[in-house]
Amino acid sequence: MASGVMTKRLAAQTGLATLLLVVVLGSVLLFAVAGLAGQRQLELRALSGEANYVSQLLQAESSLAMAVEVERQLGSATAAATGPALINQRVVDADGHPEWPLDQLLEVSARSSEGLATATVRQWWWQRPLLKQLPLAPLMVQGSLTLSELAVAADGEMELLGLLTSAEPPPLMLYRCEPSLLLPACPPLWLLPVRAERRASADWLTLTFGLGLPWLATAPGFSRATTAGDCGDQLRAAGALWWRGDCLLDGPAIGSPLRPRLLVVEDGRLSLAADIEIHGLLVVVGHSGERRRVLWGERALLRGALLLAGDGDIEGVPHIWFDTLVLGRLQQQLRVVETVPGSWRDW
């Protein structure tokens, strides 16, 4: 009898222990599942946060790239603020390069934010004029020149240097400004005497742009076109035009005293139609050994300067008003932005 009671007690205790073990194991398993679910949830949140950050980072990078293009085309980084990120800029150095006038270093940042994810990228820009130096004379020739007559004028108080050449100046008939030579009229002041000078050691293309060929041919800052179209119409629409092939400038006027133009003609002849008035700087370049050719129409007036990067032939009588105010405006208006290598960062 006692043995049966003991057996029942042991069975009850065993069942209770088994039940307790099942409960403990179930609790442990439940906690393990809950912990795993929590960990997975944390991982999903981390992945979601990382994905949101990457998305905001891509938007910030896209906005910064957009700002670069807007700056290159329009000269205003603030125009890119309509993109997916907020654009801010600050001047790092108001005189970025000691040998380059009117330049500065900028730090431009793009900040994109959505929810808890925020990303900021920064880039240094070098903003500079396309023209490093203004022309020193109405006509500059990097080589020899074939020309019989030259009529020049200027508004200043010093002797006017009408022609700079790296070869012996040709025997020229140099004229001062007269109402019958320049249209619509002479400048308020004109200078006498007009003279020509030889400077064999100067590379005026590099001095003017800071770059020589062939680097200048692919440098930023120009609208580029070929002979497919009218170079005069395209020059009227562009501040700086690089034209490959023959170029004829006709019509009533190109540019203005407030909005002058820059034209570079490569591997082609530059022709100025009769009676046209052009405001700005004209440059003719080409391959080594080829002469740069210019056909100057009767009574055509250039209010600015002409640069021939090599030996040149000019047919007709150039009439050039060496207006330093117009050339100065051209230098201020034509600006180039270049990113500084190694300056990009995302913090």
The 8 nearest C-alpha neighbors of each residue, nearest first, counted from 0:
[[1, 3, 2, 4, 5, 6, 7, 8],
 [0, 2, 4, 3, 5, 6, 7, 8],
 [1, 3, 5, 0, 4, 6, 7, 8],
 [4, 2, 6, 0, 5, 1, 7, 8],
 [5, 3, 7, 1, 6, 2, 8, 0],
 [6, 4, 8, 2, 3, 7, 9, 1],
 [5, 7, 3, 9, 4, 8, 10, 2],
 [8, 6, 10, 4, 5, 9, 11, 3],
 [9, 7, 5, 11, 10, 6, 12, 4],
 [10, 8, 12, 6, 11, 7, 13, 5],
 [9, 11, 13, 7, 8, 12, 14, 6],
 [12, 10, 8, 14, 9, 13, 15, 7],
 [11, 13, 15, 9, 14, 10, 16, 8],
 [14, 12, 10, 16, 15, 11, 9, 17],
 [13, 15, 17, 11, 12, 16, 18, 10],
 [16, 14, 12, 18, 17, 13, 19, 11],
 [17, 15, 19, 13, 18, 14, 20, 12],
 [16, 18, 20, 14, 19, 15, 13, 21],
 [17, 19, 15, 21, 16, 20, 14, 22],
 [18, 20, 16, 22, 17, 21, 15, 23],
 [21, 19, 17, 23, 22, 18, 24, 16],
 [20, 22, 18, 24, 19, 23, 25, 17],
 [21, 23, 19, 25, 20, 24, 26, 18],
 [24, 22, 26, 20, 25, 21, 19, 27],
 [25, 23, 27, 21, 26, 22, 20, 28],
 [26, 24, 28, 22, 23, 27, 21, 29],
 [25, 27, 29, 23, 28, 24, 22, 30],
 [28, 26, 24, 30, 29, 25, 31, 23],
 [27, 29, 31, 25, 26, 30, 24, 32],
 [28, 30, 26, 32, 31, 27, 25, 33],
 [29, 31, 33, 27, 28, 32, 34, 26],
 [32, 30, 28, 34, 29, 33, 35, 27],
 [31, 33, 35, 29, 34, 30, 36, 28],
 [32, 34, 30, 36, 31, 35, 29, 37],
 [35, 33, 37, 31, 36, 32, 30, 38],
 [36, 34, 38, 32, 37, 33, 39, 31],
 [35, 37, 39, 33, 34, 38, 32, 40],
 [38, 36, 40, 34, 39, 35, 33, 41],
 [39, 37, 41, 35, 40, 36, 34, 42],
 [40, 38, 42, 36, 37, 41, 35, 43],
 [39, 41, 37, 43, 38, 42, 36, 44],
 [40, 42, 44, 38, 39, 43, 45, 37],
 [43, 41, 45, 39, 40, 44, 46, 38],
 [42, 44, 40, 46, 41, 45, 47, 39],
 [43, 45, 47, 41, 42, 46, 48, 40],
 [46, 44, 42, 48, 43, 47, 49, 41],
 [47, 45, 49, 43, 48, 44, 50, 42],
 [46, 48, 44, 50, 45, 49, 43, 51],
 [49, 47, 45, 51, 50, 46, 44, 52],
 [48, 50, 52, 46, 51, 47, 45, 53],
 [49, 51, 47, 53, 52, 48, 46, 54],
 [52, 50, 54, 48, 49, 53, 116, 47],
 [51, 53, 49, 55, 116, 54, 50, 56],
 [54, 52, 56, 50, 51, 55, 57, 49],
 [53, 55, 51, 57, 52, 56, 50, 58],
 [56, 54, 58, 52, 111, 57, 53, 118],
 [55, 57, 53, 118, 59, 58, 54, 52],
 [58, 56, 60, 54, 55, 59, 61, 53],
 [57, 59, 55, 61, 56, 60, 83, 62],
 [58, 60, 56, 62, 109, 111, 61, 57],
 [61, 59, 57, 63, 62, 58, 56, 64],
 [62, 60, 58, 64, 59, 63, 57, 65],
 [63, 61, 65, 59, 64, 60, 82, 84],
 [62, 64, 66, 60, 65, 61, 109, 59],
 [65, 63, 67, 61, 66, 62, 60, 68],
 [66, 64, 62, 68, 63, 67, 61, 69],
 [65, 67, 79, 63, 69, 76, 64, 68],
 [68, 66, 70, 64, 65, 69, 71, 63],
 [67, 69, 71, 65, 70, 66, 72, 64],
 [70, 68, 66, 72, 71, 73, 67, 65],
 [71, 69, 74, 75, 76, 67, 68, 73],
 [72, 70, 68, 69, 74, 336, 73, 335],
 [71, 73, 69, 70, 74, 68, 220, 75],
 [74, 72, 70, 69, 75, 71, 76, 68],
 [73, 75, 70, 71, 72, 69, 76, 334],
 [76, 74, 70, 77, 73, 78, 69, 79],
 [75, 77, 70, 78, 66, 79, 69, 74],
 [78, 76, 79, 75, 80, 86, 87, 66],
 [77, 79, 76, 80, 75, 81, 69, 66],
 [80, 78, 66, 81, 77, 76, 82, 65],
 [79, 81, 86, 82, 85, 78, 77, 84],
 [80, 82, 79, 78, 83, 84, 85, 77],
 [83, 81, 80, 84, 62, 79, 85, 65],
 [84, 82, 58, 62, 81, 111, 85, 59],
 [85, 83, 111, 110, 59, 82, 62, 109],
 [84, 86, 110, 109, 80, 111, 87, 83],
 [87, 85, 109, 80, 108, 84, 110, 79],
 [88, 86, 108, 107, 109, 85, 89, 77],
 [87, 89, 107, 106, 108, 105, 86, 90],
 [88, 90, 106, 105, 91, 107, 87, 104],
 [89, 91, 105, 92, 104, 93, 106, 88],
 [90, 92, 105, 104, 106, 89, 93, 103],
 [93, 91, 104, 95, 94, 103, 90, 105],
 [92, 94, 103, 95, 90, 104, 91, 102],
 [95, 93, 103, 92, 96, 102, 97, 101],
 [94, 96, 103, 104, 92, 102, 93, 97],
 [97, 95, 99, 98, 94, 102, 103, 100],
 [96, 98, 99, 94, 95, 100, 102, 101],
 [99, 97, 96, 100, 131, 95, 94, 102],
 [98, 100, 96, 97, 131, 102, 101, 127],
 [101, 99, 102, 98, 131, 97, 94, 128],
 [100, 102, 127, 128, 99, 103, 94, 331],
 [103, 101, 127, 100, 126, 94, 95, 99],
 [104, 102, 95, 93, 94, 126, 92, 125],
 [103, 105, 125, 92, 95, 91, 124, 90],
 [106, 104, 90, 124, 91, 123, 89, 107],
 [105, 107, 123, 89, 88, 122, 91, 124],
 [106, 108, 88, 122, 121, 87, 105, 123],
 [109, 107, 121, 87, 120, 86, 88, 122],
 [108, 110, 86, 59, 85, 120, 119, 63],
 [111, 109, 119, 85, 84, 59, 118, 108],
 [110, 112, 84, 59, 55, 118, 117, 58],
 [111, 113, 117, 116, 55, 118, 110, 114],
 [114, 112, 116, 115, 117, 111, 55, 51],
 [113, 115, 116, 112, 117, 51, 48, 52],
 [114, 116, 113, 117, 112, 48, 51, 52],
 [117, 115, 52, 113, 114, 112, 51, 48],
 [118, 116, 112, 111, 55, 52, 113, 115],
 [119, 117, 56, 111, 55, 110, 52, 112],
 [120, 118, 110, 109, 345, 346, 59, 111],
 [119, 121, 345, 109, 108, 344, 59, 346],
 [122, 120, 108, 344, 343, 107, 345, 109],
 [123, 121, 343, 107, 342, 106, 108, 124],
 [122, 124, 106, 339, 105, 342, 338, 107],
 [125, 123, 338, 105, 339, 337, 104, 126],
 [124, 126, 104, 337, 336, 103, 338, 127],
 [125, 127, 336, 103, 102, 335, 124, 104],
 [126, 128, 102, 335, 334, 125, 101, 336],
 [129, 127, 334, 130, 333, 335, 330, 131],
 [128, 130, 334, 333, 335, 131, 208, 127],
 [131, 129, 208, 128, 330, 132, 207, 133],
 [130, 132, 208, 207, 209, 99, 128, 129],
 [133, 131, 207, 130, 206, 134, 208, 209],
 [132, 134, 207, 135, 326, 130, 131, 327],
 [135, 133, 136, 132, 207, 304, 137, 139],
 [134, 136, 133, 137, 139, 160, 163, 138],
 [137, 135, 138, 161, 134, 160, 162, 139],
 [136, 138, 304, 321, 161, 305, 319, 162],
 [139, 137, 162, 305, 136, 304, 306, 161],
 [140, 138, 163, 306, 162, 164, 307, 136],
 [141, 139, 164, 307, 142, 306, 308, 163],
 [140, 142, 309, 308, 165, 164, 307, 310],
 [143, 141, 310, 309, 165, 166, 140, 164],
 [142, 144, 310, 166, 311, 165, 164, 167],
 [145, 143, 311, 312, 310, 146, 169, 142],
 [144, 146, 312, 313, 311, 169, 147, 143],
 [147, 145, 313, 148, 144, 312, 169, 314],
 [146, 148, 171, 172, 170, 145, 149, 316],
 [149, 147, 172, 171, 316, 146, 173, 150],
 [148, 150, 173, 317, 316, 172, 174, 151],
 [149, 151, 174, 318, 173, 317, 175, 319],
 [152, 150, 319, 320, 175, 318, 176, 174],
 [151, 153, 320, 176, 189, 321, 175, 319],
 [152, 154, 321, 189, 320, 322, 155, 190],
 [155, 153, 188, 189, 186, 187, 322, 152],
 [156, 154, 157, 153, 188, 189, 190, 158],
 [155, 157, 190, 158, 154, 188, 189, 159],
 [158, 156, 155, 159, 190, 191, 189, 154],
 [157, 159, 190, 191, 192, 160, 193, 156],
 [160, 158, 193, 190, 161, 157, 191, 192],
 [161, 159, 194, 136, 162, 193, 195, 158],
 [160, 162, 137, 136, 194, 195, 193, 159],
 [163, 161, 195, 138, 139, 160, 136, 196],
 [162, 164, 139, 196, 197, 195, 140, 138],
 [165, 163, 140, 197, 166, 139, 141, 198],
 [164, 166, 199, 142, 198, 197, 141, 140],
 [167, 165, 143, 142, 164, 168, 197, 199],
 [166, 168, 197, 169, 143, 165, 164, 196],
 [169, 167, 166, 164, 197, 195, 170, 196],
 [170, 168, 171, 167, 144, 145, 146, 147],
 [171, 169, 168, 147, 172, 146, 148, 173],
 [172, 170, 147, 148, 169, 173, 149, 146],
 [171, 173, 148, 149, 147, 174, 170, 150],
 [174, 172, 149, 171, 150, 148, 193, 175],
 [175, 173, 150, 151, 149, 172, 176, 193],
 [174, 176, 151, 152, 150, 177, 193, 191],
 [175, 177, 152, 185, 151, 189, 174, 180],
 [176, 178, 180, 179, 185, 175, 181, 184],
 [179, 177, 184, 180, 185, 181, 176, 182],
 [178, 180, 177, 181, 182, 184, 176, 185],
 [181, 179, 177, 178, 176, 182, 298, 318],
 [182, 180, 178, 184, 179, 185, 183, 318],
 [183, 181, 184, 300, 180, 178, 298, 185],
 [182, 184, 181, 185, 178, 300, 276, 179],
 [185, 183, 182, 178, 181, 186, 177, 179],
 [184, 186, 178, 176, 177, 181, 187, 183],
 [185, 187, 188, 154, 189, 184, 153, 152],
 [188, 186, 185, 154, 189, 153, 184, 155],
 [189, 187, 154, 186, 155, 190, 153, 185],
 [190, 188, 153, 154, 152, 176, 186, 155],
 [189, 191, 158, 159, 192, 157, 153, 156],
 [192, 190, 193, 158, 159, 175, 189, 157],
 [191, 193, 190, 158, 194, 159, 175, 160],
 [194, 192, 159, 191, 161, 160, 173, 175],
 [195, 193, 160, 161, 192, 196, 159, 162],
 [194, 196, 162, 161, 160, 163, 168, 197],
 [197, 195, 163, 162, 164, 198, 168, 194],
 [196, 198, 164, 165, 163, 167, 199, 166],
 [199, 197, 165, 200, 164, 201, 196, 163],
 [198, 200, 165, 201, 197, 166, 164, 142],
 [201, 199, 198, 202, 165, 197, 203, 141],
 [200, 202, 203, 199, 198, 165, 206, 141],
 [203, 201, 204, 205, 206, 200, 141, 211],
 [204, 202, 206, 205, 201, 207, 141, 139],
 [203, 205, 207, 206, 202, 211, 208, 308],
 [206, 204, 210, 211, 209, 208, 203, 207],
 [205, 207, 203, 209, 204, 208, 132, 202],
 [206, 208, 132, 204, 131, 205, 130, 203],
 [209, 207, 130, 131, 210, 205, 206, 204],
 [208, 210, 205, 206, 131, 207, 211, 130],
 [211, 209, 205, 208, 215, 214, 212, 204],
 [210, 212, 205, 215, 204, 214, 213, 209],
 [213, 211, 214, 215, 216, 210, 204, 205],
 [212, 214, 216, 215, 211, 217, 210, 218],
 [215, 213, 212, 216, 217, 211, 218, 210],
 [214, 216, 218, 212, 217, 211, 213, 210],
 [215, 217, 214, 213, 218, 212, 241, 211],
 [218, 216, 215, 214, 219, 213, 221, 212],
 [217, 219, 215, 216, 214, 220, 221, 210],
 [220, 218, 221, 217, 335, 71, 336, 337],
 [219, 221, 335, 129, 218, 222, 334, 71],
 [222, 220, 239, 240, 219, 241, 223, 218],
 [221, 223, 240, 241, 239, 237, 224, 220],
 [224, 222, 241, 240, 221, 242, 225, 243],
 [223, 225, 242, 241, 243, 222, 226, 227],
 [226, 224, 243, 227, 242, 244, 223, 228],
 [225, 227, 244, 228, 243, 245, 224, 229],
 [228, 226, 225, 229, 224, 230, 244, 243],
 [229, 227, 226, 230, 225, 233, 224, 232],
 [228, 230, 231, 232, 233, 227, 226, 247],
 [229, 231, 233, 232, 246, 234, 228, 247],
 [232, 230, 248, 234, 229, 233, 235, 249],
 [233, 231, 235, 234, 229, 230, 236, 228],
 [232, 234, 230, 236, 235, 231, 237, 229],
 [235, 233, 237, 231, 236, 232, 240, 230],
 [234, 236, 232, 233, 237, 253, 231, 254],
 [235, 237, 233, 234, 232, 238, 231, 240],
 [238, 236, 234, 239, 235, 240, 233, 222],
 [237, 239, 260, 261, 240, 236, 234, 333],
 [240, 238, 261, 221, 237, 262, 260, 222],
 [241, 239, 222, 262, 221, 223, 234, 237],
 [240, 242, 223, 263, 221, 222, 262, 264],
 [243, 241, 264, 224, 225, 263, 240, 223],
 [242, 244, 265, 225, 264, 266, 226, 224],
 [245, 243, 267, 266, 226, 265, 225, 246],
 [246, 244, 267, 268, 269, 247, 226, 243],
 [245, 247, 269, 230, 270, 268, 244, 248],
 [248, 246, 270, 271, 269, 249, 230, 231],
 [247, 249, 231, 271, 272, 270, 246, 230],
 [250, 248, 272, 275, 247, 271, 231, 251],
 [249, 251, 252, 275, 248, 272, 253, 231],
 [250, 252, 275, 276, 249, 253, 274, 277],
 [253, 251, 276, 275, 250, 277, 254, 249],
 [254, 252, 277, 235, 278, 276, 255, 251],
 [253, 255, 259, 278, 260, 258, 277, 235],
 [254, 256, 258, 259, 257, 278, 253, 277],
 [255, 257, 325, 258, 259, 278, 254, 324],
 [256, 258, 255, 259, 328, 325, 254, 329],
 [259, 257, 255, 254, 256, 260, 329, 328],
 [260, 258, 279, 254, 278, 255, 329, 256],
 [261, 259, 279, 238, 254, 239, 278, 280],
 [260, 262, 239, 280, 279, 281, 240, 238],
 [261, 263, 240, 281, 239, 282, 241, 264],
 [262, 264, 282, 241, 283, 242, 281, 240],
 [265, 263, 283, 242, 243, 284, 241, 282],
 [266, 264, 243, 284, 285, 267, 244, 283],
 [267, 265, 285, 244, 243, 284, 264, 286],
 [268, 266, 244, 245, 265, 264, 269, 243],
 [267, 269, 245, 292, 293, 246, 270, 291],
 [268, 270, 293, 246, 245, 247, 294, 292],
 [271, 269, 294, 247, 293, 295, 248, 246],
 [272, 270, 248, 295, 296, 247, 294, 249],
 [271, 273, 296, 249, 275, 248, 270, 274],
 [272, 274, 296, 297, 299, 275, 298, 271],
 [275, 273, 299, 298, 297, 272, 276, 300],
 [276, 274, 299, 251, 252, 273, 272, 249],
 [275, 277, 300, 252, 301, 299, 253, 274],
 [278, 276, 253, 301, 252, 302, 254, 300],
 [279, 277, 302, 259, 254, 255, 303, 301],
 [280, 278, 259, 260, 303, 261, 326, 302],
 [279, 281, 261, 304, 303, 305, 262, 260],
 [282, 280, 305, 262, 261, 263, 306, 304],
 [281, 283, 263, 306, 307, 305, 262, 264],
 [284, 282, 264, 307, 263, 265, 308, 291],
 [285, 283, 265, 308, 264, 307, 266, 282],
 [286, 284, 266, 265, 287, 289, 291, 283],
 [285, 287, 289, 288, 266, 284, 265, 290],
 [286, 288, 289, 285, 309, 290, 310, 284],
 [287, 289, 286, 290, 310, 309, 285, 291],
 [290, 288, 287, 286, 291, 285, 310, 309],
 [291, 289, 310, 311, 292, 288, 309, 312],
 [290, 292, 311, 310, 312, 283, 289, 309],
 [291, 293, 312, 268, 311, 313, 290, 269],
 [292, 294, 313, 269, 270, 268, 295, 314],
 [295, 293, 270, 314, 313, 271, 269, 315],
 [296, 294, 315, 271, 314, 317, 270, 293],
 [297, 295, 273, 272, 271, 299, 298, 294],
 [296, 298, 273, 299, 274, 295, 315, 316],
 [297, 299, 274, 273, 300, 296, 181, 180],
 [300, 298, 274, 275, 273, 296, 297, 276],
 [301, 299, 276, 318, 319, 298, 277, 275],
 [302, 300, 319, 277, 303, 276, 278, 320],
 [301, 303, 320, 278, 319, 277, 322, 321],
 [302, 304, 279, 321, 322, 280, 301, 278],
 [305, 303, 137, 280, 138, 321, 281, 319],
 [304, 306, 281, 138, 282, 280, 137, 139],
 [307, 305, 282, 139, 140, 138, 281, 308],
 [306, 308, 140, 283, 309, 282, 141, 139],
 [309, 307, 141, 284, 283, 140, 306, 204],
 [310, 308, 141, 142, 307, 311, 140, 291],
 [311, 309, 142, 143, 290, 144, 291, 141],
 [310, 312, 291, 144, 290, 292, 309, 143],
 [313, 311, 145, 292, 144, 291, 293, 146],
 [312, 314, 293, 146, 294, 292, 145, 315],
 [315, 313, 294, 295, 293, 312, 316, 146],
 [314, 316, 295, 294, 317, 313, 296, 297],
 [315, 317, 148, 149, 295, 318, 314, 150],
 [318, 316, 149, 295, 319, 150, 315, 148],
 [317, 319, 150, 300, 151, 301, 316, 181],
 [320, 318, 301, 151, 302, 300, 321, 317],
 [319, 321, 302, 152, 322, 151, 153, 303],
 [320, 322, 153, 303, 137, 152, 319, 302],
 [321, 323, 303, 324, 325, 320, 153, 302],
 [322, 324, 326, 325, 327, 321, 303, 154],
 [325, 323, 327, 326, 322, 328, 256, 329],
 [324, 326, 328, 327, 323, 322, 256, 329],
 [327, 325, 329, 323, 328, 324, 303, 279],
 [326, 328, 324, 330, 329, 325, 323, 331],
 [329, 327, 331, 325, 330, 326, 332, 324],
 [328, 330, 326, 332, 327, 331, 259, 333],
 [331, 329, 327, 328, 130, 332, 333, 128],
 [330, 332, 328, 329, 333, 327, 128, 334],
 [333, 331, 329, 330, 334, 328, 128, 258],
 [334, 332, 129, 330, 128, 331, 329, 335],
 [335, 333, 128, 129, 127, 332, 126, 74],
 [334, 336, 127, 220, 126, 129, 128, 71],
 [337, 335, 126, 125, 71, 124, 127, 70],
 [338, 336, 125, 124, 339, 126, 335, 67],
 [337, 339, 124, 123, 125, 340, 336, 122],
 [338, 340, 123, 124, 342, 341, 337, 125],
 [341, 339, 342, 338, 343, 123, 122, 337],
 [342, 340, 343, 339, 344, 122, 123, 338],
 [341, 343, 122, 123, 340, 339, 344, 121],
 [344, 342, 122, 121, 341, 123, 345, 120],
 [345, 343, 121, 120, 346, 342, 122, 341],
 [346, 344, 120, 119, 121, 343, 118, 56],
 [345, 344, 119, 120, 121, 118, 343, 108]]
